Amino acid sequence: MSNKPSEKTVSFFEFWPTWLIYLPVAFQWLFLAIRYRSLTLPFIANPKLTVAGMVGVPKSELMEQARGECDETILDWNVYIVKDLDIAQQTEQWLKILDEQAIVFPFVCKPDIGCRGSGVKLVTNQQQLKDIMQVYPLGAALMAQKLATWEPEVGIFYVKYPGRSEGEVVSMTLKFTPYVIGDGKSTLAQLVEQDPRARQLTAIYKQRHLDDWHKVVADKKSIRLVFSASHCRGAVFKDACEHITPALNERINKIMSGLPEFYYGRLDVKFSNIDELKQGKNLEIVEINGASAESIQIWDKDATLSSAISTLLWQYRTLFAIGSLNRKRGYKTVSLSRILGLWKKEKDLVKHYPLTD
């Protein structure tokens, strides 16, 4: 067998339409719904969260429940509701509130309701914040969050079964925001074209750098192509299951003990370096995703389609199993009309969100 490193830059299915990847999940869902006599059982997997955090649920709903070490590890945040006032006045009001929490420029601004990195912006000044707030409809909620100390990010997938004292880190994935380095001769467009992976995502990166797309990038100057570490926004994912250790598992269990009745989801975590990550030290939580979370190592360029599908099928079998246990504990399933209403609310809000950085 050859030891030659993989020359692939993306897996052949990595950017297939989401519905196509999830088609086997849909068939399995129907089978499991018949088996468990409920179509909506996964929506009580995390029973203290609205529809288990699956769709249309504010990030702040979960964060407000965090206590102890979990609360301390989540990066400081604040939510502001857009009111029928002058935007400049609202911006000043919110900045005063943020200053009291020591959330200062630069900080991250994102919609309280949203998924897959939609609307995430790095805000560096008051005018930028004002411009962002102007595009949100009245009544929409924005979240400001302190910028992490470190750039490296990892997605930690966590599962715990009701009745058990501890859960388990079942997968872990490193997230990279791609860069190109200037040579003093090439434009940003040319640098992207020269990069084997980046050129396959030209449409994504061009949209985010329209003003600079045809400008020459100074020699040795690095340009980060995306800020949000979301796969569908152009970030790169790498399977990191080899770095899961008993020490990390123990730390994650301590953190998650501060969330009531949370059994299934993914923590998006900033960390200092791999050694400290493996020890569970110096972690900063960006957010915790509920029942809609993916075990995102499936988007590693070396992942196979069969392994990705198997992982997704396992995830939803697990959601049904946890939901079933919670139903036996007395939790009631959710109506389809409630779920569809939340889905529509999120879909309508996303239309107003600014372009993700």
N, C-alpha and C positions, 0 to 999 in steps of 0.2 A: 504493500500500500504506500502511495506517495505521501511524503511529509510536507509537500509544498503548501504554503499558506493559501487560504481561499482568496481568489481574486474578485469574488463577487462584491458589489457595492450595495446591492439591495437583493432581497429574495424575490423570486419571480411573482409572488402573490402579494408582496408588501403593500402595494397601492391599488389593489383591487377595490371595487366598490364595497362598502361596509355590508350592504345587504347580501352580497354574494358570499362573503366569508361567514356570515351568521346564518345562512340558509340551513345548514345542518342543525344548528341550535334551535331554529324554529320548529323543525320536524320533531326533534327530541322534546321540546317544550310541550307540544301537543300530546306526545306519548306519556310524558310524566304527569301532565294535567289529568289524563284519564286514570293513570295509576294511583295518584294521590287524591283524586276527586276534587281538584281545585285548579283553576287556571291561573290564579293569582297568588299562590303560596309563596313564591320568592319575595313578594312585597311585604312580608312580615319577618324576613330573615334578621333584620335589625329593628326590633319592634318599638324602640323608643324614637326612631326616626320616621318621619312621614314617608310612606311607601318604601321603607328600608333604605332611603337615599337613592332610589333608582332613577327618578326623573322629576324635574321641576321643583327640587328641594333646595332651599337656600343653604349655602356653605355654612353660614352663621348658625343655623339650627343645630348642627353637630358641634361646632366650636363652643357654643354657649353651654353645652352639656359637659364639656371637659372639666375635669377636676384634678387636683394634685399634680403629679408629674406630667400627665398628658397636657394639662393647661399650660404648664411651665415650658413645655417643649415646643408648643405651637408658636410660631412667630406672631408677635403682637399685631392686632388687627382692629379695624373699626368699620362699621357699616353706616352709610348715609343714604337716606331716602330723598330722591329728587322731588322738590316741592314746587308749587306754583309761585316762585319768587325769581327775582333777578339772578341769573346764573353767576355773575360776578360776586354778588352778595353771598350766595350759597357757598361758593368756592372759599371765600374768606372765612365764613362760619366753620366750614369743615376743617380748614387748615388750623384754626385755633384749637379745635377739639383734638386733632391729630398731634399738635405740638404738646398738648398736655400728656399724651401717651408716649412722647418721644419718638413718634413716627415722623421722620423728617425726610426731605429730598436727599437722594432719590428713593422712591418707594414704589411698590407695585400696586396698580389699580386694576380691579377686575370685577365683573358682574357677580353679585351674590348668588344669582341663579344662572347656571351655565355649565357646560361640560366640554371636554376635549380642547381646553385652552382658549375657548372663544372669548374675545374681547380683552385679553390680558395685555396690559400696557405698562411699560416702565416710565414713570413720571419723574421728570427732573426739575420742573419749575411750575409756578402758579398758572401760567398761561396754558401749559399743556393740560393741567388738571381741568381748567375751565373749558377747554376745547372738548375734552372727553365727556364732561358732564352735560354739555349741550346736546349731545346726540342721544342721550337716554330719555325715554318717555317719562311723563309725570308718574310718580309712584314707584318707579323702578329703584332697586337698591344696588349701590356700588360698594365694594369693599376695598379699603386701603390696607396694605399690609407691609410691615417693615421688611426691608430688603435683607436677605440672608447674609450671614457673615462669609459664607463660602459659596463658590460656584458649583462644585460637583453635586449631582443630584441622583437619587436612586428611588425606584418604586418598590416598596416592600409590601408584598401581598400576604395578608393575615387572615387566618380562619380559626374560629373557636366554636366548638359545639356546645349548645346549652346544656348545663348540668356539669360541665367540666371546669376545673379550677383554672386551667391554662389553655391558651391557644398555641398556634404554631405559625412561624414564617414559612410559607409553602413555596414561595418563589421570590426572586429579587432581580431587578433589572437596572443597570446603569443607564442614565440619560445624558446625552451629549448635545450641546447646542453647537452646530458646526460653524467654523471660521474659514475665511480665506485670507491669505497674506499677500499684501501688495508688493510689486517689484519696481514701482516707479514708471512703468511703461504700459501696463495693461489696465483696461477699464475693469470695473466691478463685473460687468457682463462677461468679459473675456476670462476673468479669474474663475468665475462660476463655471464657464464652459470648459475650462481646463481641468476642473476637479471631477473625477470619474463618477462620484455619487451626486454631487451638487448639480451637475448638468442635467440629471434626470428629474430634478425638482425645480428647474428654472422658473416655471410659472409661479410657484410658491414664493421663491426668494425675490423675484423681480417685483412682484406686487408690493413687497415690504420695503423695497429700496428704489422706488421709481425716480426719486430726485437725484440719486447718485449712480444710477445704473450705468450711465455712459461716461462717467468721470474716471479719470486715471487715479488709481489708489497708490498713495505714496509708498516708497520702498520700505519694507518690513512693517508697515502698518497693518494691524489685524482688524478685520471687519467681521463682527458676529452676524451671521445671516438670519438667525431668529433668536429671540429672547426666551419665549415660552418653550419649556421642555416638553412639548406635546408632539407625538409622532405625526399626527395629521397636519401639523404646522411646519414640519420639516426637521424635527429633532431626530437624533440617531439613538437607537436603543441597543444595548448589549446585555445578553444573559449573564447574570452575576450570581447564580445559585451556588457556585463553588465557594463564595465568600460568606455564606450563611454559617454561623457558628452558634454553639450553645450560649455563649455570652451575649450575642446579639439577640437571640431568641428570648433570653431571660429579660433583657432590657425592654424589648418591644412588649412583652407581656406586662411588665410593670407600668409602662406608658398606657397600654390599652385598658388596664384595670381602672383607669380614671374615666372611662366612657361606659355609661350604664347600658347593659344589654346590647353591646356591639359584638357581632359574631363574624362579620364578613366584609372585607374591603381592602383598600390599598392606601398605604401611607406614602405620600410624596415628600421625601426627606432630603434636606441639604446636609452635607457632611464635610469634614475637613480633609480626610485621607482614608484610604482603604483600611489601613491597620486600625485606625480608631473606629471606623465603621464596624469592623469585625468584632471589636470590643464593646460596641454599643455606646461609644462615647462621643460627645460633641455633636449631637444630632439636633437639627432644627426642622420641625415639621411645617411644610408649606400648607398642606391641606390633607384631609382624610376623606377618601371617596368611599361611598357605600356600595349598595348592591349592584350598581351598574359598572363597577370597577373591573378592569381587565387585568389578567396576569400578563403583563406587557412584554415578557420575554419572547412572546410569539412574534414580535416584530423585529427580532434580531435578524440580521441579514443571512445568518447561517441556519435559521430555523427552517424546518421542513413543513410543507402544507399539512401533512398527516399529523405531525406533533402539535401544530397550532390548532387544528380542528379538535384533536383529542383533549387539549387543554381547555378549550372553550366548552366542550361537552361536559368535562369534569366539573368546571365552574358551575354550570347551571344544574347539574345533578346535586351538587353540594348545596346550592341555594334552595332547591326543593326539599332536600333532607333537613336542613336547618329550619326552614319554614314549617315543615311537618312537626318537628319537635316543639316549636313555639306554639303551634296550634294546639297541641296536646297540653301545653301549659296554660291554655286559656285565651291566647291572643286570637282575635278575629281577623279573617282575611279581608282584603280591600276590594271594593267594587270596581269593575272595569270603567264605569263612568268617572269615578274619582281619578283613576290613573290617566285616562284619556284627557281629562280636564287639565291635569298638571302638565302633561306632555304638550298640549296645545299652548298653555301659558308660556312654557319655556321656548317653544318654537317661535311664538310671536315676539318674545323679548329679544331673542338672538338676532332677529332682523335689524334691530336698532344698534347692536353693539359695534364699536369701532373695530377696525382691522387689528388683528392680533400682532403684537411685536414679535 
